Amino acid sequence: MMQQLTRALLIALLSAAVLAQHDGMMHGGMAGMSMGNDTGCANLDICVTEPSRANCTLPFKLPHACSVSDATRLCNAMHFMTACSVAKACNTSGADWAKNALGPGRVNVSRSNADICRPFQHIVTVCRLDDGMSKMAGCAHYNTMCVNGSKVDMCSNVTGITALPTTKEVNTQVRSICEAKGAPGCEECMASWRAGKTWGDCDLLSVYSRLCSSSPDMKQCGAWNTMCQADPTLWVCRNYTGAAAATATSGPSAGNGTAVSARSAAGTALPAMFGFLMTLIAFVAFV
């Protein structure tokens, strides 16, 4: 009896470790990430979990405080995501999430996208558009609220920042440039890759912009050119001229002729620890 209880406890503990590995390390590739909390998301309307109800149309919206909380949680977990680079630029400009996402500072981030600093835009960008990120803890409310058949207006009307390339795409192209050339700015990211990390622990989008602004005709800059064609007023496109857009192409991009063409096919390999834990669970189960 004691042996059976011990085995069951080991399986439960290892399963919990696997789930934590999947939700944290697979998406961040780094230890010690803060996943934030649900401040601002207490006592949510039933439309968040049952969005197909008839009364979930306007004026219902996910509370702004909850959007701030979820967006913060996402960016605490993976600060290098492209949407989090936008959030950082918004907060620096004064159009910060908590105070005034529609403040005048937003024009310093994009002059053509008036909603670019809204926290729910960043949530949609991560949870819907950024390949491989939808299972992050900060996407939980979005994932239950914005399902097929949802009556919640903001699920269909908030598109996310479609001009942005995926984090995976930017990570791949920055790493390719930096390992080939060692250009200025690469030192901000290279330590992570040298240490065997999946993601560059840096502001990937800003580094990518600096690299491609100086050499826009590099083959790795196709996603940057596509992004800046879609919204040349983005703060990371200030040096974009459009001259190289027709010739520079980045391998993993899945071009479809629209702003979303910068987004590539997903697929992030699970860290080795995840596979080890799965094997160990199987072993314990048959002991």
N, C-alpha and C positions, 0 to 999 in steps of 0.2 A: 504493500500500500504506500509506504514512504517513498519507494522508488518511483511509483507512478506519479505521485504528487510532485516529486522533484523534477521528473521529466516534463510534466505539464507546465511547471513554473518556468523552466528553462526555455521551453518553446514560446511561452507568452512573452518573456523578456526579449528573446531574440527577434520575435515578430515585431515588437515595438521598436526595436533598434533598426530593423529593416525599413519600417515606415518612416522613421525619422531620417534615415539615410536617403530614402527616395525623395522626400519632400524638401530636405535641406541640401545635402551635399550634391545630389545630382544636378540641382538647379544652380547652386552657387559654386561648387567645387572648392569651398574654403571652410575651414573649421571656425567655430565660434561665432556664427552669424546670429544676429538678433532678429527674431521673427516678429517683434512688435507685440501689440495686444489689441483687444477689441474696444478700446476706448472710443466712445462716440457711436457704437453699434448696439447699445443696450436697448431692449424693448422694441425691436424692429417690427414694422407692420407685417402682417401675414403674407402680404404680396411678395416679400422677399423669398419666401419658401413655397408659396402657392400662387405663382404669377399669372396663372391662367384664369383666375377669378374675374368676373365681369367688372368688379369695382376697382381693378388694378390699373385702369386707364388713368389719364390725367385727372386730377392734379398730383397723383402719387409719384414720388421720386425717392430714390435712396437718399436718406438724409446727408446733407453736405458733410457733417461731422464724421459720418461713417465712411464716406468716400475718402476723406482725409486720412482716416485711420487705416483703411485698407491700402491706399496708395503708399502710405508711410511704411506699412508692414512689408509690402512688396520691395520697396527700395532699400529698406534696412537689410533685407535678405540678399538682394542682388543689386547693389548700387550701380553696377556697370551696365545694366540693361539700357538700351537706347531710350526708352521712355523715361528712365530715371535721369539720364543726361538732360532731357527736356525739363524735367521737374527741377533739377538743380539750377538750370538757366532761369526758369521762372522765379524761383525763390531768390536768386541773386538779383534779378531785375526789379524785385519789389512786388511782382504779381504772384505772391506766394499762396499756397493752398489755403492755409488757415484764415488769412485776413482778406485778401482781395484778388482772387484769381482772374478777375476781369479788370484789374487796375491798369493804368496807362503803361506800366512797365512791360506788359505782355508784348508790345510792339517791338521791343528789343529782342524778343525770341522769334516772333514771326509777325510780319505786317499783314499777311494775307489770311491768317487763321486766328480769328478773334477768340476762339475757344481753346487755344492750345495749352493754356495753363490751368484748365479745370481738372481737378483730380480724377473725376470719373473718366475723362478722356485718357488719362494715363493708365487707369485700370483696364479699360477696354483695349488699349494698345498692347498691354502685357498679356491679358487673359484671352483675347480673341486673335490678335494679329502676330504676336511674337511667338514663333514656333517653339513648341516644347515647354512653354511656361504656364500653361493653363491649370496645372495641378498644384501650383503654389498655394500656400495657405491664404495669402491675401486675395486670392481669386474666389474664395468660397462663396461669398455673397453674390458676386457676379454670376458664378456658375449655376446657382439655384434660381436666381431671378431672371436670367436672360437665356432661358431654354426655348426650344421650339414651342410655339403656341402662347408665349408670354404676352400679356396685355400691357406690360410696363412700357410706356412710351420711350423712355430713355434707352431701352435696349435696342430699339430699331433706329432711333434718331441720332444717337451718339456713335460715330463711326470709328473713333480712335484716330490716331495720327497716321494716316495711310501712307504718307510720304516716307516714313522712316523705314530703313532696312531692318531686318531682324538682328537681334543681338548676336546670334550664331554667325550670321553673314559678316557682320562687322568684326567680330572676334577672329574669324578665319582670315579675313583680308588683312587686318592689321598685323596679325602674327606672320602671315606670308611676307608682307613688306619688310617687317622688322627683322625677320630671320635672314632675308635676302640682302638687305641694304644697311640695316642698323641706323636708320635715319633719326634725326633729332625728334624727340618725343617718345621714341621706342623704349627708352630707359624707364618710363613710367609703368610699362606693362610687362617687360621681359622677365622680371624676377619671378613672376607667377609661373610663366611657362617653363622657365629653367627649373623650377621646383616641381614640375610635373603636373601643374594645375591645368584644368580644362580652360578656364576663363582668365583673361588678363584682368588683374585687380587694379583697374585704372578707369578713367573716364574714356571708354573705348570710342564713343562717337566723336568726342572732341579730338582725340589723338588721330582718328581716321581722317577727320576734316583737315587737320594740319598737314598730314602726310599727302593727301590728295590735292590740297590747295597748291602745294609746291610742285607736284608732278601729276596733274590730272589725267595724263595720257597713260599712266600705268594700268596694266590689265586688271589689277586688283581694285581699281577705283570705279568700276562700272556701277556699283550700288550707290556710291557717293554722287556720281553724275546723275543717276536716275532720280535720287532724292532731291537734288538741287534743281533738276528740271521741273519736278513736281511742285516744289515751293522754293524758288530762288531767294525768298525773303527770310528763310531760316537763318538764325545766327551762325550756324556752322557752314553756311553757303556764301558768306560775304565775299569770298575771293573767287567764287564760281563765275566763269566766263561763258560756259556752254560750248567752248571750242572743241573740247575733247569728248563730249558726250556721245557723239556718234561712233567713235572708234574704241573707247575704253570699255571693256566688258569683263565682268568678274565671273569666273567659272561657275560657282554654285548658284548664281541668281537664276530664278525661274521667271524670266521676262514675259510679261503678258500685255505689254503695250500701255499700261496704266501706271499710276503712282505706286500701286501695290507691287509692281514688278520687281522692286528691290527686295521683296521678301522671298527667301529661299526655302527649299524643302527642309523639314525638320528631321530630328533624329539625334539625340544626345546619348552617347554610350553611358551606361551605368558605371559608376566607379567600381574598382576591384573589390572594395569592402562589401558592397551590396551582394555581389556574387558569392563571396566567402560566407556571408551570413546565411544566405539561402542554402548553401551546401551544408552548413553546420546544423541548420534546422532539420533538414532531411535526415542527417545522421542521427541526431538526438531522437527524432521521432521513431526510429527503428531500433534504438538501443533496448 
